[in-house]
Amino acid sequence: MMRNKVLSQLGLAQRAGKLVTGDDIVFKAIRSNQARLVFVASDASENTQKKFRDKCRTYNVPLVIGFTRDELGESLGKLDRVIVGVTDSGFASMMKNGLITLSEVEYIE
């Protein structure tokens, strides 16, 4: 299933040191043009989703909303994660290709 493939690619990016997590760190990565793709948990608050939707739109960073905080955390081998930023363009484009086909994921380019 493509959904699991994207989550395992997140895990690979984590092990390669190509991810940042947490509100402030991901915001900083977006502002400094280091974030290539941002994941926001589908069960994050409306406020958090809006904040990152607006920030990503302003800086032209693709945004994904559609995995739960548990799914994101589990893929990274950590406790639940609400915000994840991919800082490597190779990993980001690999994930984007998989995301385009997922209808239950909100993908904003």
Residue pairs with C-beta under 8 A, 6 or more apart in sequence:
2 98
2 101
2 102
3 67
3 102
3 104
3 105
5 98
6 67
6 95
6 98
6 99
6 102
7 67
7 71
7 72
7 74
7 75
8 75
9 91
9 94
9 95
9 98
10 19
10 39
10 72
10 75
10 76
10 84
10 86
10 95
11 75
11 76
11 77
12 91
13 19
13 86
13 88
13 91
13 95
14 75
14 76
14 77
16 88
16 91
18 86
18 87
18 88
18 91
19 76
19 84
19 85
19 86
19 87
20 26
20 29
20 34
20 35
20 84
20 85
20 87
21 76
21 78
21 81
21 83
21 84
21 85
22 83
23 48
23 82
23 83
25 85
26 35
26 38
26 52
26 83
26 84
26 85
27 55
29 35
29 85
29 87
30 38
30 55
30 56
30 59
30 61
30 85
31 55
31 59
33 59
34 85
34 87
35 59
35 61
35 85
35 86
35 87
36 61
36 62
36 86
36 87
36 88
36 89
36 91
36 92
36 93
37 61
37 62
37 63
37 64
37 85
37 86
37 91
37 92
37 95
37 96
38 52
38 56
38 61
38 62
38 63
38 64
38 83
38 84
38 85
38 86
39 63
39 64
39 65
39 67
39 72
39 83
39 84
39 85
39 86
40 48
40 49
40 52
40 53
40 63
40 64
40 65
40 82
40 83
41 65
41 67
41 68
41 69
41 71
41 72
41 80
41 81
41 82
41 83
42 65
42 66
42 67
42 68
42 106
43 68
43 69
44 65
44 69
44 82
44 83
48 82
48 83
49 65
52 63
52 83
53 63
53 65
53 108
55 61
56 62
56 63
56 108
57 63
57 108
62 92
62 96
62 107
62 108
62 109
63 106
63 107
63 108
64 95
64 99
64 105
64 106
64 107
64 108
65 105
65 106
65 108
66 102
66 104
66 105
66 106
66 107
67 75
67 105
69 80
69 81
69 82
70 80
72 80
72 81
72 82
72 84
73 79
73 80
73 81
76 84
86 92
86 95
96 107
96 109
99 105
99 107
100 107
